[in-house]
Amino acid sequence: MNIEKVKELTGKLEEGLLNLKNSEDFKKYLTCMSKFHSYSYNNTLLIMMQMPQATYVAGFNSWKNNFNRNVKKGEKGIKILAPAPIKKTVETKKTDNNGKQYIEQEEVTIPIFKPVTVFDVSQTEGDPIPELIAGDLKGDVKGFEDMKEALNKATDIPIITKDIEGGAKGYFDPKAQKIYINEGMSESQTIKTMIHEIAHSILHDYTKQEIKEEKKDRNTKEVEAESVAFTVCKHFGIDTDDYSFGYILGWSKDATLNEFRQSLETIQKCSNKLIGRLEANLIDINKEKKSIKSRLNKAKERAESQTKSKAKERSYERD
């Protein structure tokens, strides 16, 4: 294992985190995360630093064996970190019920990472690849309704549309366990607000026992929810140009490096979870629509067949 390479990459990560924390590149980072949502926040940062225009990456053999594509000659790969845990037997001193000490051997897993090389699809050639991202939702009312349904299915919390006073676009009420969305907004704003509030319900509902971390301040919670909404929307091609990142930049400069790192990990995990749920729900919705369409077509064919049959009978009667 190339220890020096691992040190070099981890050094780049620290440098990249500092640059990201103190620059206006946070939006670029989230855009990259929207394309590589299943990758760790560390590897997303490494990809962005080396090839910000990347859209889909895989290893040399994966491109060849899974996609029947070859890496072009002379292309320089993207270095990321892959888990390579090792198992080791360790001896532990223990004490029995009588106070006598003894040695017990147990196997532990040590988390270790190794550098691996991946290539973007633009660096390869060969067979066409399947569609990699969902279609654009802009102005598509049908797509809008599907996404709304998928979002409602992605959470156990009821989402209620109503007229909200005071200019708020939406809010999550942890006591009532309900999400409220302001009515009359544009389609893209409605979807973004739904995702934002669902993110709050997942990340910041401290009435849930599974959230054991210390309560975060309001700015941190808003940055995390807003970042998740941006990432998920970007993944599905929803217009997010009206997002304001001014206060996010201010927050990132004030946050400690550890707080910043923790929020990046939180944003990545929540975005990945929501994107996975939405993709699965959209597939189910599409299947159900096809099933309904198929049943309607069959019913229509039967009705047309019966009409023709009756017309034929009447023709025979006239003859």
ZASE-294233 format. One line per 4 residues: number of its first residue (from 1); for each residue x, y, z of N, C-alpha, C. Coordinates in nm, 3 decimals. Example, Ala and Ser with C-alpha at 12.3 -4.5 7.8 and 13.67 -1.06 7.14 Angstrom:
// ZASE-294233
1	1.319 -0.569 0.780 1.230 -0.450 0.780 1.320 -0.330 0.780 | 1.285 -0.225 0.708 1.367 -0.106 0.714 1.290 0.003 0.787 $
//
This chain:
// ZASE-294233
1	0.084 -0.119 0.000 0.000 0.000 0.000 0.087 0.125 0.000 | 0.060 0.220 -0.086 0.141 0.340 -0.099 0.103 0.442 0.008 | 0.177 0.438 0.121 0.145 0.525 0.233 0.168 0.671 0.197 | 0.272 0.697 0.119 0.302 0.835 0.081 0.190 0.894 -0.003 $
5	0.132 0.812 -0.090 0.021 0.859 -0.174 -0.101 0.894 -0.088 | -0.127 0.809 0.012 -0.240 0.835 0.102 -0.217 0.966 0.177 | -0.094 0.986 0.227 -0.060 1.110 0.297 -0.078 1.231 0.206 | -0.037 1.214 0.080 -0.048 1.324 -0.017 -0.195 1.362 -0.039 $
9	-0.281 1.259 -0.053 -0.423 1.285 -0.077 -0.490 1.345 0.045 | -0.457 1.294 0.165 -0.518 1.350 0.285 -0.471 1.494 0.309 | -0.347 1.521 0.270 -0.297 1.658 0.278 -0.373 1.750 0.185 | -0.402 1.700 0.065 -0.480 1.777 -0.032 -0.621 1.803 0.022 $
13	-0.676 1.703 0.093 -0.810 1.718 0.148 -0.815 1.831 0.251 | -0.717 1.835 0.341 -0.714 1.941 0.440 -0.702 2.078 0.374 | -0.613 2.084 0.273 -0.597 2.209 0.199 -0.726 2.247 0.127 | -0.790 2.145 0.066 -0.915 2.169 -0.006 -1.026 2.214 0.086 $
17	-1.033 2.156 0.206 -1.135 2.196 0.304 -1.116 2.342 0.345 | -0.992 2.381 0.369 -0.964 2.519 0.409 -1.002 2.616 0.298 | -0.968 2.579 0.174 -1.003 2.666 0.060 -1.154 2.675 0.043 | -1.220 2.560 0.058 -1.366 2.556 0.042 -1.434 2.638 0.151 $
21	-1.381 2.628 0.270 -1.438 2.698 0.385 -1.426 2.850 0.371 | -1.322 2.895 0.306 -1.295 3.039 0.299 -1.308 3.096 0.158 | -1.389 3.033 0.076 -1.407 3.083 -0.061 -1.554 3.072 -0.101 | -1.581 3.111 -0.224 -1.717 3.102 -0.275 -1.738 2.975 -0.358 $
25	-1.655 2.872 -0.332 -1.663 2.747 -0.408 -1.762 2.648 -0.349 | -1.833 2.686 -0.242 -1.925 2.592 -0.177 -2.035 2.547 -0.274 | -2.084 2.639 -0.356 -2.188 2.606 -0.453 -2.135 2.506 -0.556 | -2.009 2.525 -0.599 -1.947 2.431 -0.695 -1.934 2.294 -0.631 $
29	-1.899 2.292 -0.503 -1.884 2.166 -0.433 -2.017 2.091 -0.425 | -2.125 2.162 -0.390 -2.256 2.098 -0.382 -2.303 2.050 -0.519 | -2.269 2.125 -0.624 -2.302 2.081 -0.760 -2.232 1.951 -0.791 | -2.105 1.941 -0.751 -2.029 1.816 -0.770 -2.092 1.704 -0.687 $
33	-2.133 1.735 -0.564 -2.197 1.635 -0.478 -2.326 1.583 -0.540 | -2.399 1.670 -0.611 -2.525 1.627 -0.672 -2.501 1.518 -0.777 | -2.382 1.518 -0.837 -2.349 1.417 -0.938 -2.287 1.292 -0.876 | -2.224 1.310 -0.760 -2.156 1.197 -0.694 -2.208 1.182 -0.551 $
37	-2.341 1.178 -0.537 -2.403 1.180 -0.405 -2.371 1.059 -0.320 | -2.337 0.946 -0.384 -2.307 0.825 -0.306 -2.161 0.821 -0.260 | -2.078 0.913 -0.310 -1.939 0.920 -0.268 -1.928 0.997 -0.136 | -1.825 0.965 -0.058 -1.802 1.038 0.065 -1.772 1.184 0.034 $
41	-1.793 1.271 0.134 -1.766 1.413 0.110 -1.618 1.435 0.079 | -1.529 1.348 0.134 -1.387 1.360 0.103 -1.359 1.334 -0.044 | -1.414 1.224 -0.097 -1.389 1.190 -0.237 -1.457 1.288 -0.332 | -1.573 1.341 -0.292 -1.637 1.444 -0.373 -1.546 1.565 -0.386 $
45	-1.483 1.602 -0.275 -1.391 1.716 -0.276 -1.269 1.687 -0.363 | -1.215 1.564 -0.354 -1.099 1.527 -0.435 -1.133 1.531 -0.585 | -1.253 1.484 -0.620 -1.295 1.488 -0.761 -1.308 1.632 -0.808 | -1.371 1.717 -0.727 -1.389 1.856 -0.765 -1.256 1.927 -0.783 $
49	-1.160 1.897 -0.696 -1.029 1.962 -0.702 -0.952 1.923 -0.827 | -0.969 1.797 -0.871 -0.891 1.749 -0.985 -0.963 1.765 -1.119 | -1.097 1.747 -1.119 -1.173 1.761 -1.243 -1.314 1.810 -1.210 | -1.333 1.939 -1.190 -1.464 1.992 -1.151 -1.573 1.968 -1.253 $
53	-1.537 1.945 -1.380 -1.638 1.923 -1.484 -1.679 1.776 -1.495 | -1.625 1.689 -1.410 -1.658 1.546 -1.416 -1.807 1.523 -1.394 | -1.864 1.422 -1.462 -2.007 1.392 -1.447 -2.033 1.249 -1.399 | -1.942 1.156 -1.436 -1.960 1.017 -1.393 -1.825 0.949 -1.396 $
57	-1.781 0.893 -1.284 -1.648 0.832 -1.277 -1.657 0.684 -1.244 | -1.558 0.609 -1.292 -1.546 0.467 -1.263 -1.400 0.427 -1.285 | -1.362 0.311 -1.234 -1.226 0.263 -1.250 -1.200 0.211 -1.391 | -1.074 0.192 -1.423 -1.033 0.147 -1.557 -1.104 0.017 -1.595 $
61	-1.099 -0.082 -1.505 -1.160 -0.212 -1.536 -1.312 -0.206 -1.535 | -1.369 -0.120 -1.449 -1.514 -0.105 -1.445 -1.566 -0.050 -1.578 | -1.498 0.050 -1.633 -1.539 0.102 -1.764 -1.534 -0.007 -1.870 | -1.430 -0.088 -1.864 -1.410 -0.192 -1.966 -1.509 -0.307 -1.951 $
65	-1.525 -0.357 -1.829 -1.606 -0.477 -1.807 -1.756 -0.449 -1.793 | -1.792 -0.336 -1.733 -1.933 -0.307 -1.707 -2.000 -0.220 -1.813 | -1.919 -0.141 -1.885 -1.976 -0.048 -1.983 -1.924 -0.069 -2.125 | -1.828 -0.161 -2.140 -1.765 -0.186 -2.271 -1.709 -0.057 -2.330 $
69	-1.641 0.017 -2.244 -1.574 0.141 -2.285 -1.428 0.135 -2.242 | -1.343 0.202 -2.315 -1.201 0.204 -2.285 -1.155 0.345 -2.253 | -1.062 0.355 -2.158 -1.003 0.485 -2.127 -0.913 0.527 -2.242 | -0.930 0.650 -2.287 -0.850 0.700 -2.399 -0.702 0.705 -2.361 $
73	-0.618 0.682 -2.458 -0.474 0.681 -2.437 -0.428 0.820 -2.392 | -0.343 0.820 -2.289 -0.286 0.946 -2.241 -0.369 1.020 -2.139 | -0.488 0.967 -2.104 -0.573 1.036 -2.007 -0.516 1.022 -1.865 | -0.520 1.130 -1.790 -0.473 1.131 -1.652 -0.589 1.104 -1.559 $
77	-0.576 1.004 -1.473 -0.686 0.965 -1.386 -0.705 1.058 -1.268 | -0.819 1.039 -1.198 -0.853 1.115 -1.079 -0.824 1.026 -0.958 | -0.746 1.076 -0.864 -0.710 0.998 -0.746 -0.811 1.020 -0.634 | -0.867 0.911 -0.584 -0.957 0.918 -0.468 -0.913 0.813 -0.367 $
81	-0.979 0.810 -0.252 -0.946 0.714 -0.146 -1.053 0.607 -0.136 | -1.010 0.481 -0.138 -1.104 0.369 -0.128 -1.077 0.293 0.002 | -1.182 0.247 0.071 -1.160 0.172 0.195 -1.092 0.038 0.168 | -0.992 0.005 0.251 -0.923 -0.123 0.240 -0.896 -0.173 0.382 $
85	-1.005 -0.201 0.459 -0.988 -0.239 0.599 -0.913 -0.371 0.613 | -0.836 -0.381 0.720 -0.764 -0.506 0.748 -0.811 -0.561 0.883 | -0.808 -0.693 0.896 -0.846 -0.757 1.021 -0.721 -0.800 1.096 | -0.725 -0.779 1.225 -0.608 -0.809 1.307 -0.652 -0.871 1.439 $
89	-0.576 -0.970 1.485 -0.606 -1.034 1.613 -0.530 -0.962 1.724 | -0.602 -0.917 1.824 -0.539 -0.846 1.936 -0.571 -0.919 2.067 | -0.480 -0.901 2.163 -0.499 -0.963 2.294 -0.547 -0.856 2.393 | -0.652 -0.890 2.467 -0.709 -0.796 2.563 -0.712 -0.858 2.703 $
93	-0.666 -0.781 2.802 -0.670 -0.828 2.941 -0.812 -0.812 2.995 | -0.865 -0.919 3.051 -0.999 -0.914 3.108 -0.999 -0.977 3.247 | -1.105 -0.950 3.322 -1.116 -1.002 3.459 -1.246 -1.079 3.472 | -1.236 -1.203 3.528 -1.356 -1.284 3.544 -1.431 -1.246 3.672 $
97	-1.537 -1.317 3.702 -1.622 -1.285 3.818 -1.549 -1.303 3.951 | -1.444 -1.383 3.950 -1.368 -1.407 4.073 -1.250 -1.310 4.089 | -1.239 -1.216 3.997 -1.130 -1.118 4.005 -1.000 -1.165 3.943 | -1.004 -1.282 3.879 -0.884 -1.335 3.817 -0.870 -1.281 3.675 $
101	-0.751 -1.235 3.642 -0.727 -1.179 3.509 -0.690 -1.288 3.409 | -0.731 -1.267 3.286 -0.697 -1.360 3.179 -0.685 -1.282 3.048 | -0.623 -1.346 2.951 -0.602 -1.285 2.819 -0.702 -1.343 2.720 | -0.773 -1.254 2.651 -0.869 -1.299 2.549 -0.828 -1.242 2.414 $
105	-0.829 -1.328 2.315 -0.797 -1.284 2.178 -0.926 -1.251 2.103 | -0.924 -1.142 2.033 -1.040 -1.105 1.951 -0.994 -1.040 1.822 | -1.077 -1.056 1.721 -1.044 -1.002 1.589 -1.108 -0.864 1.574 | -1.028 -0.766 1.538 -1.080 -0.630 1.517 -1.053 -0.587 1.374 $
109	-1.137 -0.499 1.326 -1.120 -0.444 1.191 -1.064 -0.304 1.201 | -0.953 -0.282 1.133 -0.886 -0.151 1.134 -0.918 -0.079 1.004 | -0.985 0.038 1.013 -1.020 0.111 0.890 -0.897 0.176 0.826 | -0.863 0.130 0.708 -0.749 0.185 0.634 -0.796 0.219 0.493 $
113	-0.739 0.322 0.435 -0.775 0.363 0.299 -0.655 0.352 0.207 | -0.684 0.327 0.081 -0.578 0.321 -0.019 -0.615 0.411 -0.137 | -0.513 0.466 -0.204 -0.543 0.550 -0.321 -0.582 0.464 -0.441 | -0.687 0.504 -0.511 -0.728 0.436 -0.634 -0.749 0.542 -0.743 $
117	-0.746 0.497 -0.867 -0.759 0.589 -0.980 -0.891 0.563 -1.052 | -0.966 0.670 -1.075 -1.091 0.661 -1.153 -1.081 0.758 -1.271 | -1.169 0.737 -1.369 -1.170 0.821 -1.489 -1.313 0.868 -1.514 | -1.326 0.991 -1.561 -1.457 1.044 -1.597 -1.501 0.986 -1.731 $
121	-1.632 0.984 -1.754 -1.686 0.931 -1.879 -1.629 1.005 -2.000 | -1.599 1.135 -1.983 -1.542 1.212 -2.094 -1.403 1.165 -2.134 | -1.340 1.084 -2.047 -1.206 1.033 -2.075 -1.210 0.894 -2.138 | -1.330 0.847 -2.168 -1.346 0.712 -2.223 -1.416 0.716 -2.358 $
125	-1.411 0.604 -2.428 -1.480 0.589 -2.556 -1.528 0.445 -2.569 | -1.636 0.426 -2.646 -1.690 0.292 -2.663 -1.840 0.295 -2.676 | -1.906 0.193 -2.621 -2.051 0.182 -2.632 -2.120 0.300 -2.562 | -2.238 0.339 -2.612 -2.315 0.444 -2.542 -2.350 0.395 -2.402 $
129	-2.363 0.488 -2.310 -2.398 0.450 -2.173 -2.541 0.493 -2.143 | -2.607 0.427 -2.047 -2.745 0.461 -2.014 -2.754 0.605 -1.963 | -2.877 0.658 -1.962 -2.902 0.792 -1.909 -2.856 0.796 -1.764 | -2.775 0.897 -1.729 -2.715 0.900 -1.597 -2.789 0.988 -1.497 $
133	-2.877 1.072 -1.545 -2.944 1.166 -1.454 -3.089 1.184 -1.497 | -3.174 1.208 -1.402 -3.316 1.226 -1.433 -3.338 1.349 -1.520 | -3.447 1.350 -1.592 -3.477 1.460 -1.683 -3.506 1.590 -1.612 | -3.499 1.697 -1.687 -3.520 1.832 -1.634 -3.666 1.851 -1.595 $
137	-3.688 1.911 -1.480 -3.824 1.932 -1.429 -3.880 2.068 -1.466 | -3.794 2.156 -1.523 -3.836 2.294 -1.548 -3.961 2.299 -1.634 | -4.064 2.365 -1.586 -4.185 2.389 -1.664 -4.265 2.264 -1.696 | -4.227 2.151 -1.641 -4.295 2.025 -1.673 -4.395 1.995 -1.562 $
141	-4.519 2.028 -1.585 -4.622 2.012 -1.482 -4.639 1.865 -1.444 | -4.634 1.779 -1.542 -4.648 1.636 -1.516 -4.534 1.586 -1.427 | -4.412 1.629 -1.459 -4.296 1.593 -1.378 -4.306 1.652 -1.238 | -4.363 1.770 -1.229 -4.381 1.837 -1.101 -4.472 1.755 -1.010 $
145	-4.581 1.706 -1.064 -4.675 1.627 -0.984 -4.611 1.495 -0.940 | -4.533 1.434 -1.029 -4.463 1.310 -0.995 -4.364 1.334 -0.881 | -4.288 1.445 -0.891 -4.189 1.475 -0.787 -4.257 1.505 -0.654 | -4.369 1.576 -0.658 -4.443 1.603 -0.534 -4.488 1.472 -0.469 $
149	-4.540 1.382 -0.551 -4.585 1.253 -0.499 -4.467 1.173 -0.442 | -4.354 1.177 -0.513 -4.235 1.105 -0.468 -4.185 1.161 -0.335 | -4.191 1.292 -0.320 -4.148 1.355 -0.195 -4.242 1.320 -0.079 | -4.371 1.318 -0.105 -4.466 1.279 -0.001 -4.443 1.136 0.045 $
153	-4.403 1.050 -0.049 -4.376 0.910 -0.015 -4.240 0.892 0.052 | -4.153 0.993 0.040 -4.017 0.983 0.094 -4.010 1.013 0.243 | -4.121 1.058 0.301 -4.122 1.090 0.444 -4.251 1.041 0.508 | -4.241 1.007 0.638 -4.360 0.966 0.714 -4.435 1.088 0.769 $
157	-4.375 1.206 0.753 -4.435 1.328 0.808 -4.532 1.388 0.707 | -4.656 1.414 0.744 -4.753 1.475 0.651 -4.704 1.611 0.602 | -4.720 1.636 0.471 -4.684 1.765 0.412 -4.813 1.837 0.375 | -4.835 1.953 0.437 -4.960 2.026 0.421 -4.934 2.159 0.352 $
161	-5.010 2.187 0.247 -4.999 2.315 0.177 -5.104 2.411 0.232 | -5.059 2.531 0.270 -5.153 2.631 0.322 -5.093 2.770 0.304 | -5.174 2.871 0.327 -5.128 3.009 0.319 -5.053 3.042 0.448 | -4.922 3.066 0.435 -4.839 3.093 0.553 -4.815 3.244 0.563 $
165	-4.851 3.300 0.675 -4.832 3.443 0.696 -4.687 3.473 0.734 | -4.641 3.594 0.700 -4.508 3.636 0.742 -4.399 3.617 0.638 | -4.434 3.564 0.522 -4.336 3.550 0.416 -4.256 3.421 0.416 | -4.278 3.332 0.513 -4.205 3.205 0.515 -4.252 3.115 0.401 $
169	-4.158 3.046 0.339 -4.192 2.954 0.230 -4.240 2.819 0.283 | -4.199 2.787 0.404 -4.241 2.661 0.465 -4.175 2.644 0.600 | -4.221 2.547 0.677 -4.155 2.518 0.804 -4.192 2.378 0.851 | -4.104 2.320 0.933 -4.128 2.190 0.993 -4.161 2.210 1.140 $
173	-4.274 2.153 1.183 -4.319 2.164 1.321 -4.291 2.031 1.391 | -4.183 2.022 1.471 -4.148 1.894 1.534 -4.249 1.846 1.637 | -4.318 1.940 1.704 -4.417 1.899 1.804 -4.539 1.835 1.737 | -4.587 1.898 1.630 -4.703 1.844 1.558 -4.663 1.734 1.461 $
177	-4.531 1.723 1.435 -4.479 1.628 1.337 -4.547 1.648 1.201 | -4.543 1.775 1.155 -4.601 1.810 1.025 -4.511 1.910 0.954 | -4.515 1.906 0.821 -4.444 2.002 0.739 -4.548 2.089 0.669 | -4.527 2.220 0.674 -4.620 2.312 0.609 -4.548 2.384 0.495 $
181	-4.611 2.390 0.378 -4.557 2.454 0.259 -4.651 2.565 0.216 | -4.596 2.682 0.188 -4.677 2.795 0.146 -4.739 2.768 0.009 | -4.866 2.797 -0.006 -4.932 2.773 -0.133 -4.909 2.889 -0.230 | -4.926 2.861 -0.357 -4.915 2.965 -0.459 -4.774 2.994 -0.506 $
185	-4.676 2.914 -0.464 -4.538 2.936 -0.509 -4.515 2.868 -0.644 | -4.404 2.902 -0.709 -4.369 2.837 -0.835 -4.341 2.689 -0.810 | -4.343 2.611 -0.916 -4.320 2.467 -0.903 -4.182 2.439 -0.843 | -4.079 2.503 -0.899 -3.943 2.476 -0.850 -3.927 2.519 -0.705 $
189	-3.986 2.634 -0.668 -3.977 2.680 -0.529 -4.050 2.585 -0.435 | -4.163 2.532 -0.480 -4.239 2.437 -0.398 -4.158 2.312 -0.372 | -4.097 2.256 -0.477 -4.017 2.135 -0.462 -3.897 2.160 -0.372 | -3.827 2.271 -0.395 -3.710 2.302 -0.314 -3.746 2.319 -0.167 $
193	-3.859 2.384 -0.142 -3.901 2.404 -0.003 -3.940 2.272 0.062 | -4.007 2.185 -0.012 -4.042 2.053 0.041 -3.916 1.977 0.082 | -3.814 1.978 -0.005 -3.690 1.907 0.025 -3.620 1.970 0.145 | -3.618 2.103 0.149 -3.556 2.176 0.260 -3.619 2.135 0.393 $
197	-3.751 2.131 0.398 -3.819 2.099 0.525 -3.809 1.951 0.558 | -3.808 1.865 0.458 -3.787 1.721 0.484 -3.648 1.701 0.543 | -3.549 1.774 0.490 -3.412 1.766 0.543 -3.410 1.806 0.690 | -3.482 1.913 0.725 -3.492 1.953 0.866 -3.550 1.839 0.950 $
201	-3.654 1.775 0.899 -3.720 1.668 0.976 -3.629 1.548 0.996 | -3.537 1.526 0.902 -3.443 1.414 0.914 -3.327 1.449 1.006 | -3.275 1.570 0.990 -3.150 1.608 1.056 -3.167 1.678 1.190 | -3.275 1.752 1.208 -3.282 1.843 1.322 -3.404 1.824 1.411 $
205	-3.467 1.707 1.403 -3.581 1.679 1.490 -3.528 1.613 1.617 | -3.497 1.695 1.716 -3.434 1.644 1.837 -3.532 1.573 1.929 | -3.658 1.559 1.888 -3.753 1.477 1.964 -3.731 1.329 1.932 | -3.656 1.302 1.822 -3.628 1.163 1.785 -3.506 1.113 1.862 $
209	-3.516 0.994 1.913 -3.407 0.938 1.995 -3.281 0.910 1.914 | -3.297 0.884 1.781 -3.179 0.848 1.702 -3.086 0.968 1.679 | -3.135 1.091 1.699 -3.050 1.209 1.686 -2.991 1.239 1.824 | -2.867 1.194 1.845 -2.806 1.203 1.977 -2.703 1.316 1.987 $
213	-2.674 1.382 1.875 -2.575 1.488 1.878 -2.629 1.612 1.949 | -2.537 1.702 1.984 -2.578 1.826 2.048 -2.660 1.911 1.951 | -2.751 1.989 2.008 -2.834 2.074 1.924 -2.748 2.176 1.851 | -2.777 2.196 1.723 -2.700 2.290 1.642 -2.769 2.427 1.644 $
217	-2.689 2.531 1.621 -2.748 2.664 1.616 -2.831 2.679 1.489 | -2.916 2.781 1.486 -3.011 2.799 1.376 -2.940 2.814 1.241 | -2.831 2.889 1.238 -2.760 2.911 1.111 -2.708 2.779 1.053 | -2.649 2.696 1.139 -2.597 2.567 1.093 -2.709 2.479 1.039 $
221	-2.822 2.477 1.110 -2.936 2.395 1.065 -2.988 2.444 0.930 | -2.996 2.576 0.913 -3.046 2.631 0.787 -2.949 2.602 0.672 | -2.819 2.613 0.699 -2.718 2.586 0.596 -2.726 2.439 0.552 | -2.740 2.349 0.648 -2.746 2.206 0.614 -2.871 2.174 0.533 $
225	-2.987 2.225 0.575 -3.112 2.198 0.503 -3.110 2.262 0.365 | -3.059 2.385 0.355 -3.053 2.455 0.227 -2.958 2.384 0.130 | -2.845 2.336 0.185 -2.746 2.267 0.103 -2.800 2.133 0.051 | -2.874 2.062 0.137 -2.936 1.936 0.093 -3.037 1.965 -0.018 $
229	-3.117 2.068 0.000 -3.218 2.103 -0.102 -3.150 2.138 -0.234 | -3.044 2.215 -0.228 -2.971 2.252 -0.350 -2.916 2.127 -0.420 | -2.852 2.039 -0.342 -2.788 1.919 -0.398 -2.891 1.827 -0.462 | -3.001 1.800 -0.392 -3.103 1.709 -0.445 -3.169 1.769 -0.569 $
233	-3.202 1.898 -0.563 -3.263 1.964 -0.680 -3.170 1.960 -0.799 | -3.043 1.987 -0.775 -2.944 1.988 -0.884 -2.935 1.849 -0.948 | -2.943 1.746 -0.866 -2.937 1.608 -0.917 -3.051 1.580 -1.014 | -3.169 1.634 -0.984 -3.286 1.608 -1.068 -3.309 1.716 -1.173 $
237	-3.213 1.806 -1.190 -3.221 1.905 -1.296 -3.321 2.015 -1.270 | -3.353 2.040 -1.143 -3.451 2.144 -1.110 -3.378 2.278 -1.099 | -3.438 2.383 -1.154 -3.378 2.516 -1.156 -3.354 2.565 -1.013 | -3.229 2.593 -0.981 -3.194 2.640 -0.847 -3.118 2.772 -0.853 $
241	-3.131 2.846 -0.962 -3.052 2.967 -0.981 -3.085 3.077 -0.882 | -3.204 3.071 -0.820 -3.242 3.178 -0.729 -3.194 3.152 -0.586 | -3.115 3.046 -0.567 -3.061 3.020 -0.435 -2.960 3.129 -0.398 | -2.964 3.170 -0.274 -2.868 3.271 -0.226 -2.768 3.203 -0.135 $
245	-2.638 3.214 -0.169 -2.535 3.150 -0.090 -2.454 3.249 -0.006 | -2.502 3.374 0.001 -2.430 3.475 0.077 -2.415 3.438 0.223 | -2.527 3.399 0.287 -2.519 3.369 0.430 -2.447 3.237 0.455 | -2.449 3.146 0.354 -2.374 3.021 0.367 -2.225 3.050 0.373 $
249	-2.180 3.142 0.288 -2.039 3.180 0.288 -2.001 3.240 0.422 | -2.088 3.326 0.478 -2.060 3.384 0.608 -2.053 3.280 0.717 | -2.144 3.182 0.712 -2.144 3.075 0.812 -2.017 2.993 0.803 | -1.975 2.956 0.680 -1.859 2.869 0.663 -1.732 2.935 0.715 $
253	-1.722 3.067 0.702 -1.602 3.137 0.751 -1.599 3.140 0.904 | -1.716 3.146 0.967 -1.724 3.152 1.113 -1.714 3.014 1.178 | -1.753 2.909 1.105 -1.752 2.773 1.162 -1.608 2.724 1.179 | -1.586 2.641 1.281 -1.455 2.579 1.295 -1.438 2.474 1.186 $
257	-1.314 2.434 1.161 -1.289 2.335 1.056 -1.359 2.204 1.087 | -1.363 2.167 1.215 -1.430 2.042 1.253 -1.581 2.051 1.233 | -1.640 2.166 1.269 -1.783 2.187 1.246 -1.815 2.185 1.097 | -1.730 2.246 1.018 -1.748 2.250 0.873 -1.741 2.109 0.815 $
261	-1.643 2.032 0.861 -1.627 1.894 0.812 -1.749 1.810 0.849 | -1.798 1.825 0.972 -1.915 1.748 1.017 -2.039 1.783 0.935 | -2.056 1.911 0.904 -2.172 1.952 0.824 -2.164 1.898 0.682 | -2.044 1.896 0.623 -2.028 1.840 0.489 -2.069 1.692 0.487 $
265	-2.028 1.620 0.591 -2.063 1.478 0.599 -2.214 1.462 0.617 | -2.273 1.547 0.700 -2.418 1.544 0.723 -2.495 1.572 0.594 | -2.451 1.673 0.520 -2.516 1.711 0.393 -2.507 1.596 0.293 | -2.389 1.535 0.283 -2.370 1.425 0.187 -2.460 1.306 0.219 $
269	-2.464 1.267 0.346 -2.543 1.150 0.384 -2.692 1.173 0.365 | -2.740 1.292 0.404 -2.882 1.322 0.389 -2.920 1.333 0.242 | -2.836 1.399 0.162 -2.864 1.412 0.018 -2.869 1.276 -0.048 | -2.773 1.190 -0.015 -2.769 1.057 -0.073 -2.894 0.977 -0.036 $
273	-2.936 0.987 0.090 -3.056 0.916 0.136 -3.181 0.963 0.061 | -3.197 1.096 0.049 -3.315 1.150 -0.018 -3.316 1.119 -0.167 | -3.200 1.132 -0.232 -3.193 1.102 -0.376 -3.228 0.955 -0.401 | -3.178 0.867 -0.316 -3.210 0.724 -0.330 -3.359 0.697 -0.314 $
277	-3.422 0.760 -0.213 -3.565 0.741 -0.191 -3.646 0.795 -0.309 | -3.609 0.913 -0.356 -3.684 0.977 -0.465 -3.671 0.898 -0.594 | -3.551 0.851 -0.625 -3.533 0.772 -0.747 -3.617 0.645 -0.743 | -3.618 0.578 -0.627 -3.699 0.457 -0.613 -3.848 0.489 -0.625 $
281	-3.891 0.597 -0.562 -4.033 0.635 -0.568 -4.075 0.674 -0.708 | -3.990 0.746 -0.780 -4.023 0.788 -0.917 -4.034 0.667 -1.009 | -3.948 0.566 -0.987 -3.957 0.443 -1.066 -4.090 0.374 -1.040 | -4.130 0.365 -0.911 -4.257 0.301 -0.875 -4.376 0.378 -0.935 $
285	-4.369 0.511 -0.928 -4.477 0.594 -0.983 -4.489 0.573 -1.133 | -4.375 0.566 -1.200 -4.374 0.544 -1.345 -4.431 0.408 -1.381 | -4.395 0.305 -1.302 -4.448 0.170 -1.325 -4.599 0.167 -1.307 | -4.647 0.236 -1.202 -4.790 0.239 -1.175 -4.865 0.309 -1.288 $
289	-4.807 0.417 -1.340 -4.869 0.489 -1.451 -4.878 0.401 -1.574 | -4.770 0.327 -1.600 -4.769 0.237 -1.716 -4.873 0.128 -1.699 | -4.885 0.078 -1.575 -4.984 -0.026 -1.546 -5.126 0.026 -1.568 | -5.152 0.147 -1.517 -5.285 0.208 -1.535 -5.314 0.232 -1.683 $
293	-5.213 0.282 -1.756 -5.229 0.308 -1.899 -5.258 0.179 -1.975 | -5.188 0.072 -1.935 -5.208 -0.058 -2.000 -5.350 -0.109 -1.975 | -5.400 -0.094 -1.849 -5.535 -0.139 -1.817 -5.639 -0.056 -1.893 | -5.615 0.074 -1.903 -5.709 0.161 -1.976 -5.713 0.126 -2.124 $
297	-5.594 0.098 -2.180 -5.588 0.060 -2.322 -5.662 -0.071 -2.348 | -5.646 -0.166 -2.256 -5.714 -0.294 -2.271 -5.866 -0.276 -2.259 | -5.906 -0.193 -2.163 -6.050 -0.166 -2.146 -6.106 -0.097 -2.271 | -6.027 -0.006 -2.328 -6.067 0.065 -2.450 -6.080 -0.032 -2.566 $
301	-5.985 -0.124 -2.577 -5.988 -0.224 -2.685 -6.110 -0.314 -2.671 | -6.140 -0.353 -2.545 -6.258 -0.438 -2.523 -6.385 -0.364 -2.561 | -6.392 -0.235 -2.521 -6.511 -0.156 -2.552 -6.527 -0.139 -2.702 | -6.416 -0.114 -2.772 -6.421 -0.099 -2.918 -6.460 -0.229 -2.985 $
305	-6.408 -0.340 -2.930 -6.442 -0.472 -2.985 -6.591 -0.502 -2.967 | -6.645 -0.468 -2.849 -6.787 -0.491 -2.822 -6.874 -0.403 -2.912 | -6.830 -0.278 -2.934 -6.904 -0.186 -3.022 -6.909 -0.241 -3.164 | -6.793 -0.288 -3.212 -6.786 -0.345 -3.347 -6.873 -0.470 -3.358 $
309	-6.870 -0.550 -3.251 -6.948 -0.674 -3.251 -7.098 -0.644 -3.257 | -7.142 -0.544 -3.178 -7.285 -0.507 -3.178 -7.326 -0.447 -3.312 | -7.235 -0.368 -3.369 -7.264 -0.308 -3.500 -7.279 -0.417 -3.605 | -7.196 -0.519 -3.594 -7.202 -0.631 -3.689 -7.333 -0.707 -3.673 $
313	-7.376 -0.725 -3.547 -7.502 -0.796 -3.521 -7.619 -0.719 -3.580 | -7.617 -0.588 -3.563 -7.726 -0.506 -3.618 -7.727 -0.511 -3.772 | -7.607 -0.521 -3.827 -7.597 -0.531 -3.973 -7.660 -0.661 -4.021 | -7.633 -0.770 -3.949 -7.691 -0.899 -3.986 -7.844 -0.895 -3.975 $
317	-7.893 -0.825 -3.869 -8.038 -0.819 -3.848 -8.105 -0.746 -3.962 | -8.040 -0.636 -4.014 -8.097 -0.561 -4.124 -8.098 -0.644 -4.253 | -7.993 -0.725 -4.269 -7.986 -0.811 -4.387 -8.096 -0.917 -4.384 $
//
